[in-house]
Structure formats: structure tokens, C-alpha cells
């Protein structure tokens, strides 16, 4: 939604670790999806939008930019 400076990441990124309650961008755990490696470029596609707001599949919207969300998610790995 470029007119709203928003990209909906769905489960490409999640912002709530249901096991720990941590609220930060993460890659969805392989136990929670059929294949986390099915679309390895998907997080980068989210980052490439340059959007400020990223509503994820789970958790609160991330409002510090898509690039920062993806960087944090990749650094943290699967939750």
C-alpha cells in the first residue's frame, strides 16, 4: 500500500514470538509453517518496499521501517 507507506508482510515476518512473548520482527518458525525456505527472497522483497509501517502476520505493526524489520528478523533467525 504505497499510498499509506505500508507493506503487509503476512507470515514473511512475524512480530510476536508466541513461545516467549517477545515483540520484535522474526522469521516464522519452521514448526509453524510448511516450508520457511520456500520463498527465501520474501523478507528482502518486504525490505525493498522501503515502507515505514509493516503489519505482520502475528503481533503489532512495526513502525520503524521495513528494512529495519527485516534486518532484525534475519539477525534473530526463526522464533
GROMACS elastic network, one bead per residue, 0.5 to 0.9 nm:
[ bonds ]
;  ai    aj funct       b0    kb
    1     4     6  0.55003   500
    1     5     6  0.63014   500
    1     6     6  0.52304   500
    1     7     6  0.59198   500
    1     8     6  0.79535   500
    1    51     6  0.86736   500
    2     6     6  0.60475   500
    2     7     6  0.75073   500
    2    49     6  0.82493   500
    2    51     6  0.73502   500
    3     6     6  0.77556   500
    4     7     6  0.86287   500
    4    51     6  0.85151   500
    4    52     6  0.89707   500
    4    53     6  0.84744   500
    5    49     6  0.88021   500
    5    50     6  0.80432   500
    5    52     6  0.56903   500
    5    53     6  0.63985   500
    5    54     6  0.89358   500
    6    49     6  0.84780   500
    6    50     6  0.86539   500
    6    51     6  0.50627   500
    6    52     6  0.60700   500
    6    54     6  0.58416   500
    6    55     6  0.77049   500
    6    65     6  0.89682   500
    6    66     6  0.85518   500
    7    46     6  0.68360   500
    7    49     6  0.71117   500
    7    50     6  0.85853   500
    7    51     6  0.60047   500
    7    52     6  0.80572   500
    7    53     6  0.64974   500
    7    54     6  0.52220   500
    7    55     6  0.69229   500
    7    56     6  0.88545   500
    7    66     6  0.76663   500
    8    46     6  0.81995   500
    8    53     6  0.82340   500
    8    54     6  0.55746   500
    8    55     6  0.50280   500
    8    56     6  0.61588   500
    8    57     6  0.80791   500
    8    61     6  0.89904   500
    9    12     6  0.54199   500
    9    13     6  0.58408   500
    9    14     6  0.79208   500
    9    42     6  0.88237   500
    9    43     6  0.81624   500
    9    46     6  0.65330   500
    9    54     6  0.63193   500
    9    55     6  0.61981   500
    9    57     6  0.65907   500
   10    13     6  0.65008   500
   10    14     6  0.73461   500
   10    55     6  0.72477   500
   10    58     6  0.77023   500
   11    14     6  0.58053   500
   11    27     6  0.79511   500
   11    28     6  0.65260   500
   11    33     6  0.89687   500
   11    56     6  0.64395   500
   11    58     6  0.74112   500
   12    26     6  0.87569   500
   12    27     6  0.66752   500
   12    28     6  0.70255   500
   12    36     6  0.85762   500
   12    39     6  0.86981   500
   12    42     6  0.62798   500
   12    43     6  0.59831   500
   12    46     6  0.81193   500
   12    56     6  0.76809   500
   12    57     6  0.75823   500
   13    25     6  0.61609   500
   13    26     6  0.56049   500
   13    27     6  0.51555   500
   13    28     6  0.63280   500
   13    43     6  0.70059   500
   13    46     6  0.88022   500
   13    54     6  0.89238   500
   13    55     6  0.89450   500
   13    56     6  0.57845   500
   13    57     6  0.67740   500
   13    58     6  0.82317   500
   13    69     6  0.81412   500
   13    70     6  0.75222   500
   13    73     6  0.71057   500
   14    17     6  0.76025   500
   14    23     6  0.88799   500
   14    24     6  0.77438   500
   14    25     6  0.55117   500
   14    26     6  0.52827   500
   14    27     6  0.62642   500
   14    28     6  0.60946   500
   14    55     6  0.86118   500
   14    56     6  0.50739   500
   14    57     6  0.53980   500
   14    58     6  0.50945   500
   14    59     6  0.65227   500
   14    60     6  0.89100   500
   14    73     6  0.83576   500
   14    79     6  0.89590   500
   15    22     6  0.80052   500
   15    23     6  0.53981   500
   15    26     6  0.60310   500
   15    27     6  0.87322   500
   15    55     6  0.84701   500
   15    56     6  0.61310   500
   15    57     6  0.76080   500
   15    58     6  0.57465   500
   15    60     6  0.63720   500
   15    61     6  0.74777   500
   15    62     6  0.74123   500
   15    69     6  0.88834   500
   15    73     6  0.87586   500
   16    19     6  0.87344   500
   16    20     6  0.84053   500
   16    21     6  0.62351   500
   16    22     6  0.57696   500
   16    24     6  0.61174   500
   16    25     6  0.71482   500
   16    26     6  0.76339   500
   16    56     6  0.88595   500
   16    57     6  0.89698   500
   16    58     6  0.57803   500
   16    60     6  0.75403   500
   16    79     6  0.88682   500
   17    20     6  0.55604   500
   17    21     6  0.51806   500
   17    22     6  0.52680   500
   17    23     6  0.65034   500
   17    24     6  0.77914   500
   17    25     6  0.87209   500
   17    26     6  0.76623   500
   17    28     6  0.86496   500
   17    58     6  0.83705   500
   17    59     6  0.82131   500
   17    79     6  0.61046   500
   18    21     6  0.53888   500
   18    22     6  0.76704   500
   18    58     6  0.87681   500
   18    79     6  0.85365   500
   19    22     6  0.82075   500
   19    79     6  0.81604   500
   20    23     6  0.88565   500
   20    79     6  0.89066   500
   23    26     6  0.88983   500
   23    59     6  0.69219   500
   23    60     6  0.77712   500
   24    59     6  0.83454   500
   24    60     6  0.88618   500
   24    62     6  0.79911   500
   24    69     6  0.80169   500
   24    72     6  0.77543   500
   24    73     6  0.77249   500
   25    56     6  0.82578   500
   25    59     6  0.88459   500
   25    62     6  0.76583   500
   25    68     6  0.89465   500
   25    69     6  0.55604   500
   25    70     6  0.70895   500
   25    71     6  0.86732   500
   25    72     6  0.61048   500
   25    74     6  0.86172   500
   25    76     6  0.81668   500
   26    29     6  0.85238   500
   26    69     6  0.81516   500
   26    70     6  0.79291   500
   26    72     6  0.70647   500
   26    74     6  0.70033   500
   26    75     6  0.84941   500
   26    76     6  0.63067   500
   26    77     6  0.63523   500
   26    78     6  0.61475   500
   26    79     6  0.61992   500
   27    30     6  0.88275   500
   27    36     6  0.80649   500
   27    43     6  0.84389   500
   27    70     6  0.86649   500
   27    73     6  0.56055   500
   27    74     6  0.68609   500
   27    76     6  0.78391   500
   27    77     6  0.58320   500
   27    79     6  0.64128   500
   28    31     6  0.84045   500
   28    32     6  0.68045   500
   28    33     6  0.73321   500
   28    36     6  0.70519   500
   28    77     6  0.85006   500
   28    78     6  0.55935   500
   28    79     6  0.60715   500
   29    32     6  0.53514   500
   29    33     6  0.68499   500
   29    36     6  0.72395   500
   29    77     6  0.85585   500
   29    79     6  0.50800   500
   30    33     6  0.53412   500
   30    34     6  0.68993   500
   30    35     6  0.63884   500
   30    36     6  0.55174   500
   30    37     6  0.86048   500
   30    78     6  0.73224   500
   30    79     6  0.85710   500
   31    34     6  0.76182   500
   31    35     6  0.88295   500
   31    36     6  0.89798   500
   32    35     6  0.88654   500
   32    36     6  0.88111   500
   33    36     6  0.64241   500
   34    38     6  0.85738   500
   35    38     6  0.53187   500
   35    39     6  0.83823   500
   36    39     6  0.71579   500
   36    40     6  0.75778   500
   36    78     6  0.89182   500
   37    40     6  0.51862   500
   37    41     6  0.89074   500
   38    41     6  0.89762   500
   39    42     6  0.55153   500
   39    43     6  0.85464   500
   40    43     6  0.71998   500
   40    44     6  0.83153   500
   41    44     6  0.53505   500
   41    45     6  0.62603   500
   41    46     6  0.88942   500
   42    46     6  0.64247   500
   42    47     6  0.87942   500
   43    46     6  0.51074   500
   43    47     6  0.63732   500
   43    48     6  0.86877   500
   43    70     6  0.59761   500
   43    71     6  0.89660   500
   43    73     6  0.85843   500
   43    74     6  0.83494   500
   44    48     6  0.59650   500
   44    49     6  0.87867   500
   44    67     6  0.81364   500
   44    70     6  0.70540   500
   45    48     6  0.50842   500
   45    49     6  0.67528   500
   46    49     6  0.56787   500
   46    50     6  0.77938   500
   46    51     6  0.82281   500
   46    54     6  0.84880   500
   46    66     6  0.62799   500
   46    67     6  0.76290   500
   46    69     6  0.89838   500
   46    70     6  0.74293   500
   47    50     6  0.58297   500
   47    51     6  0.76044   500
   47    65     6  0.81234   500
   47    68     6  0.78081   500
   47    69     6  0.76812   500
   47    70     6  0.60707   500
   47    71     6  0.84154   500
   48    51     6  0.81769   500
   48    66     6  0.77095   500
   48    67     6  0.71648   500
   49    52     6  0.89519   500
   49    66     6  0.71659   500
   49    67     6  0.83228   500
   50    65     6  0.68284   500
   50    66     6  0.58019   500
   50    67     6  0.64859   500
   51    54     6  0.71550   500
   51    63     6  0.89667   500
   51    65     6  0.57874   500
   51    66     6  0.54335   500
   51    67     6  0.80331   500
   52    62     6  0.80433   500
   52    63     6  0.57023   500
   52    64     6  0.58872   500
   52    66     6  0.59011   500
   52    67     6  0.85734   500
   53    61     6  0.65925   500
   53    62     6  0.56506   500
   53    64     6  0.67148   500
   53    65     6  0.58062   500
   53    66     6  0.67226   500
   54    60     6  0.88936   500
   54    61     6  0.54220   500
   54    63     6  0.63882   500
   54    64     6  0.83246   500
   54    65     6  0.70747   500
   54    66     6  0.60878   500
   54    69     6  0.78410   500
   55    58     6  0.82170   500
   55    59     6  0.79527   500
   55    60     6  0.67057   500
   55    62     6  0.61989   500
   55    63     6  0.84452   500
   56    59     6  0.64170   500
   56    60     6  0.71188   500
   56    61     6  0.61352   500
   56    62     6  0.75971   500
   57    60     6  0.89831   500
   58    61     6  0.87423   500
   59    62     6  0.86983   500
   62    65     6  0.70981   500
   62    66     6  0.79001   500
   62    69     6  0.70387   500
   63    66     6  0.81285   500
   63    69     6  0.87665   500
   64    67     6  0.84761   500
   64    68     6  0.65782   500
   64    69     6  0.72211   500
   65    68     6  0.54449   500
   65    69     6  0.62916   500
   65    70     6  0.88179   500
   66    69     6  0.50268   500
   66    70     6  0.61918   500
   66    71     6  0.85441   500
   67    70     6  0.52838   500
   67    71     6  0.61092   500
   67    72     6  0.86341   500
   68    71     6  0.50521   500
   68    72     6  0.61126   500
   68    73     6  0.84883   500
   69    72     6  0.52810   500
   69    73     6  0.61016   500
   69    74     6  0.86254   500
   70    74     6  0.60159   500
   70    75     6  0.83994   500
   71    74     6  0.53081   500
   71    75     6  0.60959   500
   71    76     6  0.85760   500
   72    75     6  0.50726   500
   72    76     6  0.60432   500
   72    77     6  0.84918   500
   73    76     6  0.51420   500
   73    77     6  0.59697   500
   73    78     6  0.78414   500
   74    77     6  0.51040   500
   74    78     6  0.80667   500
   76    79     6  0.77068   500
